[in-house]
Amino acid sequence: MLKRLERQGYLRRSTDGTDRRRVSVEPTPDVIGLVGELYGPVARDGAAVIERYTGEELRLIVDFLRTARTLQERHLGRVHGAI
């Protein structure tokens, strides 16, 4: 997969100068720009939503989401067991 992504210009690989077995993989500037175009508006809009809440409200929201996820996962196991 890395070879294909590298061929298409999405990433670069470079070998570590001290340990040739180690390889670093990083996105190319073009890909970074594309990701910014695609997800930048979502990130900006999301930040605007988050700014509407106080720190205490955000902690409450996070607590609710974590608790709800745990509840859903627990019942998912129950439902799978019943099928």
Contacts in CASP RR format, 6 or more apart in sequence:
PFRMAT RR
TARGET T0000
AUTHOR 0000-0000-0000
METHOD contacts of the structure
MODEL  1
MLKRLERQGYLRRSTDGTDRRRVSVEPTPDVIGLVGELYGPVARDGAAVI
ERYTGEELRLIVDFLRTARTLQERHLGRVHGAI
2 11 0 8 1.000
2 13 0 8 1.000
2 25 0 8 1.000
5 11 0 8 1.000
6 12 0 8 1.000
6 13 0 8 1.000
9 28 0 8 1.000
9 30 0 8 1.000
9 31 0 8 1.000
10 27 0 8 1.000
10 28 0 8 1.000
10 30 0 8 1.000
10 31 0 8 1.000
11 25 0 8 1.000
11 26 0 8 1.000
11 27 0 8 1.000
11 28 0 8 1.000
11 31 0 8 1.000
12 25 0 8 1.000
12 26 0 8 1.000
12 27 0 8 1.000
12 28 0 8 1.000
13 23 0 8 1.000
13 24 0 8 1.000
13 25 0 8 1.000
14 23 0 8 1.000
14 24 0 8 1.000
14 26 0 8 1.000
15 22 0 8 1.000
15 23 0 8 1.000
16 22 0 8 1.000
16 23 0 8 1.000
16 24 0 8 1.000
27 35 0 8 1.000
50 58 0 8 1.000
53 61 0 8 1.000
END
